[in-house]
Amino acid sequence: MATPQAPATGRTPTAPDTAEELLRRAEELVPVLRAASPDIEEARRLPGTVVRQLRDAGVFRMGVPVDRGGPGLDSAQQTLLVEILARGDTSAAWCAMIGMDTPLYAQFLPESVARDELGDPDTVTAGLILPLGRADRVPGGYRVTGRWPFGSGITHADWVVAGCFVHKDGRPEPGPPGAPGLWRIMLARREEFEVLDTWHTTGLAGSGSRDYRAEGLFVPEQHSFSLGSPRVPGPYATPEAILRNMPGVPLGVARAALDHVRELAAGRVERATGVPWAESYRVQVAVGECEMELSAARHAVYGSLRRQSAVLASGRDPLPDERVDTVLARVNAFRVARGIVTRLYDLVATAAIYRPSPLDRWLRDLTTMRQHVIAQDQILQSAGAHLLGGTPHNPFSLGLVP
């Protein structure tokens, strides 16, 4: 299947410089991405044409501040942009959500690296920050060895991050009080890692979330950072900033599924009774309840992001209830979205099981993304523990890094 061509391209001088323009271009990409979805899934990565369409639309620069040459979307606007793209294709939206993290990482890296090596506002970064690798201290930096899963978008990334525990003289280096070790995140160019073709999954097939590994890779000190030590203050110099726009993906998929079923309803009748779906009590209740649940989940996500923005702008530390607000809304978005698509899948019944049906792909995509650590029970445990004064199992999700 041929991939449709995007609207006019050219990163310079046509790259968007306002949030309004970027969101408009994202809307234009929705039908383009939807038509490309079968190709994206079959390739098990984003095809080069799709990457260029996203890049030319300015998607990867969404979080670059205005003073760095970007449109400077805030967290709510970033989430909305991701949500729009997810109505077109889940994997493309997921890769956009991951790939735009470059300016967020730049908040923790030396100014020279942020300016000279990550200065292109369209730079794409991929990789896993969790400390699954080992970094041995050597003069000038580290020797990094390890294997990391879930490198979403790594097939088209410019840079890759890899979380490590630091060792010195062959022994683990102690971290801050309460930490299991010294956790640092390494940054290197994609070609310095070996990317492994491991991504054979139920859903999110097109995200290309492959494993990658390194053996004795030298990483200069200035290319390493800790999420507990931002270089500059501000609303994005917090550990969980990279998580804020994640709910946009499930919310966008649920919206697409509801729109799809509402369109189907115009031409369907109940087989047993001949009643049009538009007049079927069963269908009316199902659609009404799904719209209710999606609306509530969306309001929770965007309302919590706006409240968080106000707290961060004030410069004070969030109270426990304020800190868990966005966390709970994020987990809920993943759960509600899968519940909605599951119900719609059952409503459409046998017609939904064939691969040409987008409901099949959306259900598989949501089933896979629902397994992400950020949508698991340990996040609820961490939120509850923080509210009760206990010990969170995943403090990072709350923005708590020693």
C-alpha positions as CSV (number, residue, x, y, z in Angstrom):
1,M,0.0,0.0,0.0
2,A,1.4,3.4,-0.9
3,T,1.9,5.8,1.9
4,P,0.0,9.1,1.2
5,Q,2.2,12.2,0.9
6,A,2.1,14.8,3.5
7,P,1.2,18.4,3.0
8,A,4.0,20.9,2.0
9,T,7.3,20.0,3.7
10,G,10.6,21.8,4.4
11,R,11.8,22.2,7.9
12,T,13.3,25.6,7.1
13,P,11.7,28.1,6.7
14,T,8.3,26.4,7.0
15,A,8.7,24.9,10.4
16,P,5.9,26.0,12.8
17,D,6.8,28.5,15.4
18,T,3.6,28.7,17.4
19,A,1.4,26.2,19.2
20,E,-1.6,27.1,17.1
21,E,0.3,26.3,13.9
22,L,1.7,23.1,15.2
23,L,-1.7,21.9,16.4
24,R,-3.2,22.8,13.0
25,R,-0.6,20.7,11.2
26,A,-1.2,17.8,13.5
27,E,-4.8,17.9,12.6
28,E,-3.9,17.8,8.9
29,L,-1.8,14.7,9.5
30,V,-4.7,12.7,11.0
31,P,-6.1,11.3,7.7
32,V,-2.5,10.9,6.4
33,L,-1.5,8.8,9.3
34,R,-4.7,6.8,9.3
35,A,-4.2,5.8,5.7
36,A,-0.6,4.9,6.5
37,S,-1.5,2.7,9.5
38,P,-1.4,-0.7,7.7
39,D,2.1,0.2,6.3
40,I,3.3,1.3,9.7
41,E,2.1,-1.9,11.4
42,E,3.6,-4.1,8.7
43,A,7.0,-2.4,8.9
44,R,7.1,-2.7,12.7
45,R,8.6,0.7,12.8
46,L,7.8,4.2,11.4
47,P,8.6,4.2,7.7
48,G,10.9,7.0,6.6
49,T,8.1,8.8,4.8
50,V,6.1,9.0,8.0
51,V,9.1,10.2,10.0
52,R,9.6,13.0,7.5
53,Q,5.9,13.9,7.7
54,L,6.1,14.2,11.5
55,R,9.4,16.1,11.4
56,D,8.3,18.5,8.7
57,A,5.1,19.2,10.6
58,G,7.2,20.2,13.6
59,V,6.0,17.4,15.9
60,F,9.3,16.6,17.4
61,R,10.0,20.2,18.3
62,M,6.8,20.6,20.3
63,G,8.5,21.0,23.7
64,V,11.4,23.2,22.5
65,P,11.2,26.6,24.3
66,V,10.6,29.7,22.2
67,D,14.1,31.1,23.2
68,R,15.6,27.9,21.7
69,G,13.8,28.3,18.4
70,G,10.7,26.1,19.1
71,P,7.0,26.7,19.6
72,G,7.2,26.2,23.3
73,L,4.1,24.0,23.9
74,D,3.2,23.6,27.5
75,S,2.4,20.1,29.0
76,A,-1.3,20.4,28.2
77,Q,-0.7,21.5,24.7
78,Q,1.8,18.7,24.2
79,T,-0.7,16.2,25.4
80,L,-3.4,17.6,23.1
81,L,-1.0,17.3,20.1
82,V,-0.2,13.7,20.9
83,E,-3.9,13.0,21.3
84,I,-4.6,14.5,17.9
85,L,-1.9,12.3,16.3
86,A,-3.3,9.2,18.0
87,R,-6.6,9.6,16.2
88,G,-4.5,9.0,13.1
89,D,-2.1,6.2,14.2
90,T,-1.2,4.9,17.6
91,S,2.4,4.1,16.9
92,A,3.1,7.4,15.2
93,A,1.7,9.2,18.3
94,W,3.6,7.1,20.6
95,C,6.9,7.8,18.8
96,A,6.1,11.5,18.7
97,M,5.5,11.5,22.5
98,I,8.8,9.7,23.0
99,G,10.8,11.5,20.3
100,M,10.1,15.0,21.6
101,D,11.9,14.4,24.9
102,T,15.2,16.0,23.7
103,P,14.5,19.5,25.1
104,L,13.4,17.9,28.4
105,Y,16.7,16.0,28.7
106,A,18.5,19.2,27.8
107,Q,17.3,20.7,31.1
108,F,19.6,18.3,32.9
109,L,22.7,18.3,30.6
110,P,25.4,20.9,30.4
111,E,24.6,24.1,28.5
112,S,27.3,23.3,25.8
113,V,25.6,20.0,25.0
114,A,22.1,21.4,25.0
115,R,23.3,24.2,22.7
116,D,25.8,22.6,20.4
117,E,24.7,18.9,20.1
118,L,21.0,19.0,20.9
119,G,20.4,22.5,19.4
120,D,18.5,21.4,16.3
121,P,14.9,21.7,17.5
122,D,13.8,18.7,15.5
123,T,16.3,16.3,17.1
124,V,14.8,13.0,18.1
125,T,15.8,11.1,21.2
126,A,14.8,7.5,22.2
127,G,15.7,5.0,24.8
128,L,15.1,3.8,28.3
129,I,16.1,5.8,31.4
130,L,15.8,3.0,33.9
131,P,19.2,1.8,35.3
132,L,19.5,-1.6,33.5
133,G,23.0,-1.0,32.4
134,R,26.4,-0.6,34.0
135,A,28.6,2.5,33.8
136,D,32.2,2.1,35.0
137,R,34.0,5.4,35.8
138,V,37.1,6.0,33.6
139,P,39.1,9.2,33.0
140,G,36.8,11.7,31.3
141,G,33.6,9.7,31.5
142,Y,32.3,6.1,31.6
143,R,32.5,2.8,29.9
144,V,28.9,1.6,29.4
145,T,27.8,-1.9,29.1
146,G,24.2,-3.3,29.0
147,R,21.1,-4.1,27.2
148,W,17.9,-2.1,27.3
149,P,14.4,-2.9,26.1
150,F,11.6,-0.7,24.8
151,G,13.6,1.7,22.7
152,S,10.5,3.2,21.1
153,G,11.4,5.2,18.0
154,I,15.0,4.1,18.1
155,T,15.0,3.2,14.4
156,H,14.7,6.9,13.5
157,A,16.3,8.5,16.5
158,D,19.3,10.8,16.4
159,W,20.3,10.2,20.1
160,V,19.7,7.4,22.6
161,V,19.5,7.5,26.4
162,A,20.4,4.5,28.5
163,G,20.0,4.3,32.3
164,C,22.9,2.9,34.3
165,F,24.1,2.2,37.8
166,V,27.6,3.7,38.2
167,H,30.6,1.6,39.3
168,K,34.0,2.7,40.4
169,D,37.0,0.4,40.7
170,G,34.7,-2.5,40.0
171,R,32.3,-1.8,42.8
172,P,28.8,-0.2,42.8
173,E,29.0,3.5,43.7
174,P,26.6,4.4,46.5
175,G,23.8,6.8,45.6
176,P,21.9,9.3,47.7
177,P,20.3,8.1,51.0
178,G,17.5,5.7,50.2
179,A,18.6,5.0,46.6
180,P,19.8,1.5,45.6
181,G,22.8,3.0,43.9
182,L,24.1,5.9,41.8
183,W,21.7,6.2,38.9
184,R,22.9,8.2,35.9
185,I,21.5,8.4,32.4
186,M,23.9,8.2,29.4
187,L,23.4,9.9,26.1
188,A,25.0,8.7,22.9
189,R,24.3,8.8,19.2
190,R,22.1,6.0,17.9
191,E,24.8,4.5,15.7
192,E,27.0,3.9,18.8
193,F,24.5,1.2,20.0
194,E,23.6,-2.1,18.5
195,V,19.8,-2.1,17.8
196,L,18.3,-5.6,18.0
197,D,15.2,-6.6,16.0
198,T,13.2,-7.8,19.0
199,W,9.9,-5.9,18.6
200,H,7.3,-8.6,17.7
201,T,4.3,-7.7,19.7
202,T,0.5,-7.8,20.0
203,G,0.1,-4.0,19.6
204,L,2.0,-0.8,19.0
205,A,3.9,-2.8,16.3
206,G,4.8,0.3,14.4
207,S,6.6,2.0,17.3
208,G,9.8,0.0,16.6
209,S,10.4,-0.3,20.4
210,R,13.4,-2.6,19.9
211,D,16.1,-3.7,22.4
212,Y,19.5,-2.1,22.1
213,R,22.9,-2.8,23.7
214,A,26.4,-1.6,24.2
215,E,29.7,-3.2,25.3
216,G,32.3,-0.9,26.7
217,L,30.9,2.2,25.0
218,F,32.8,5.3,26.1
219,V,30.4,8.1,27.1
220,P,31.9,11.5,28.1
221,E,31.0,12.9,31.5
222,Q,29.1,15.8,29.9
223,H,26.9,13.3,28.1
224,S,25.6,11.9,31.4
225,F,23.0,13.3,33.8
226,S,20.8,12.7,36.8
227,L,17.1,13.5,36.8
228,G,17.6,14.6,40.4
229,S,20.0,17.4,39.4
230,P,18.5,19.8,36.8
231,R,20.8,22.4,35.3
232,V,18.2,25.1,35.2
233,P,15.0,25.7,37.2
234,G,11.6,25.7,35.7
235,P,8.4,23.7,35.1
236,Y,10.2,21.1,32.9
237,A,13.3,20.6,35.1
238,T,11.5,17.9,37.1
239,P,12.0,14.2,36.7
240,E,8.4,13.3,35.6
241,A,8.2,16.0,32.9
242,I,8.8,13.2,30.3
243,L,5.6,11.5,31.5
244,R,3.1,14.3,31.3
245,N,2.0,14.0,27.7
246,M,1.7,10.2,27.7
247,P,-2.1,10.2,28.3
248,G,-2.6,11.8,24.9
249,V,-2.1,8.4,23.2
250,P,-4.8,6.4,24.9
251,L,-7.2,9.3,24.9
252,G,-6.7,9.8,21.2
253,V,-7.2,6.1,20.4
254,A,-10.4,6.0,22.4
255,R,-11.7,9.2,20.6
256,A,-10.9,7.6,17.2
257,A,-12.7,4.4,18.2
258,L,-15.8,6.2,19.3
259,D,-15.9,8.3,16.2
260,H,-15.6,5.2,14.1
261,V,-18.5,3.4,15.8
262,R,-20.7,6.4,15.6
263,E,-20.1,6.5,11.8
264,L,-20.8,2.7,11.6
265,A,-24.1,3.2,13.4
266,A,-25.5,5.4,10.6
267,G,-25.7,2.3,8.4
268,R,-26.2,-0.6,10.7
269,V,-29.4,-2.3,12.0
270,E,-29.9,-4.9,14.8
271,R,-29.8,-8.2,13.0
272,A,-32.5,-9.9,15.2
273,T,-35.0,-7.0,15.2
274,G,-34.2,-4.8,12.2
275,V,-34.0,-1.8,14.5
276,P,-31.5,0.8,13.3
277,W,-28.5,1.2,15.6
278,A,-29.4,4.9,16.0
279,E,-32.7,3.8,17.6
280,S,-31.3,0.8,19.5
281,Y,-31.4,1.2,23.3
282,R,-28.5,-1.2,23.7
283,V,-26.3,0.8,21.3
284,Q,-27.4,4.2,22.6
285,V,-26.5,3.2,26.2
286,A,-23.1,1.8,25.1
287,V,-22.1,4.9,23.2
288,G,-23.4,7.3,25.8
289,E,-21.5,5.5,28.6
290,C,-18.3,5.5,26.6
291,E,-18.6,9.2,25.8
292,M,-19.2,9.9,29.5
293,E,-16.2,7.9,30.6
294,L,-13.9,9.5,28.0
295,S,-15.0,13.0,28.8
296,A,-14.4,12.4,32.5
297,A,-10.9,11.0,31.8
298,R,-10.0,13.8,29.5
299,H,-11.1,16.5,32.0
300,A,-9.1,14.7,34.7
301,V,-5.9,14.7,32.6
302,Y,-6.1,18.3,31.3
303,G,-7.4,19.7,34.6
304,S,-4.6,18.1,36.6
305,L,-2.0,19.3,34.1
306,R,-3.3,22.9,34.4
307,R,-3.3,22.6,38.2
308,Q,0.3,21.2,38.1
309,S,1.4,24.0,35.9
310,A,0.1,26.6,38.4
311,V,1.9,24.9,41.3
312,L,5.2,24.7,39.4
313,A,4.8,28.4,38.2
314,S,4.5,29.4,41.9
315,G,7.9,27.9,42.7
316,R,6.7,25.9,45.7
317,D,7.0,22.2,46.2
318,P,3.7,20.4,45.4
319,L,1.7,19.0,48.3
320,P,1.1,15.2,48.3
321,D,-2.4,15.6,46.9
322,E,-1.1,17.9,44.2
323,R,1.8,15.6,43.3
324,V,-0.4,12.5,42.8
325,D,-3.1,14.5,40.8
326,T,-1.5,14.1,37.4
327,V,-0.3,10.6,38.2
328,L,-3.7,9.2,38.9
329,A,-5.3,10.9,35.9
330,R,-2.5,9.4,33.7
331,V,-3.1,5.8,34.9
332,N,-6.9,6.3,34.7
333,A,-6.6,7.5,31.0
334,F,-4.9,4.2,30.0
335,R,-7.5,2.1,31.9
336,V,-10.5,4.0,30.7
337,A,-9.4,4.0,27.1
338,R,-8.9,0.3,27.0
339,G,-12.2,-0.3,28.6
340,I,-13.9,1.9,26.0
341,V,-12.4,0.2,23.1
342,T,-13.1,-3.2,24.5
343,R,-16.8,-2.3,24.9
344,L,-17.0,-1.0,21.4
345,Y,-15.2,-4.0,20.1
346,D,-17.8,-6.2,21.7
347,L,-20.6,-4.0,20.5
348,V,-19.5,-4.3,16.8
349,A,-19.0,-8.1,17.4
350,T,-17.8,-10.3,14.6
351,A,-17.2,-7.4,12.2
352,A,-14.5,-6.2,14.6
353,I,-12.3,-9.3,14.5
354,Y,-11.0,-8.9,11.0
355,R,-7.6,-7.1,10.6
356,P,-9.0,-4.5,8.2
357,S,-11.1,-3.2,11.1
358,P,-9.3,-0.4,13.0
359,L,-11.0,-1.7,16.2
360,D,-8.8,-4.8,16.0
361,R,-5.7,-2.7,15.8
362,W,-6.8,-0.1,18.4
363,L,-7.6,-2.9,20.9
364,R,-4.3,-4.5,20.4
365,D,-2.5,-1.2,20.7
366,L,-4.2,-0.3,23.9
367,T,-3.6,-3.8,25.3
368,T,0.1,-3.4,24.7
369,M,0.5,0.1,26.0
370,R,-1.6,-0.8,29.1
371,Q,1.4,-3.0,30.1
372,H,3.7,0.0,30.3
373,V,5.0,0.4,33.8
374,I,3.4,3.8,34.0
375,A,-0.1,2.2,33.8
376,Q,0.5,-0.6,36.3
377,D,-0.7,-1.1,39.9
378,Q,2.7,-0.1,41.3
379,I,1.9,3.5,40.3
380,L,-1.3,3.4,42.3
381,Q,0.6,1.9,45.2
382,S,3.2,4.8,44.9
383,A,0.4,7.4,44.9
384,G,-1.3,5.8,47.8
385,A,1.9,5.4,49.8
386,H,2.8,9.1,49.2
387,L,-0.6,10.2,50.4
388,L,-0.3,8.1,53.5
389,G,3.3,8.8,54.3
390,G,4.5,5.4,53.3
391,T,7.2,4.2,50.8
392,P,6.4,4.5,47.1
393,H,7.6,1.6,45.0
394,N,8.0,3.9,42.0
395,P,8.9,7.3,43.3
396,F,10.1,8.4,39.9
397,S,6.5,8.4,38.6
398,L,5.7,11.0,41.4
399,G,8.7,13.2,40.3
400,L,10.7,12.1,43.4
401,V,14.3,11.3,42.5
402,P,17.1,11.6,45.1
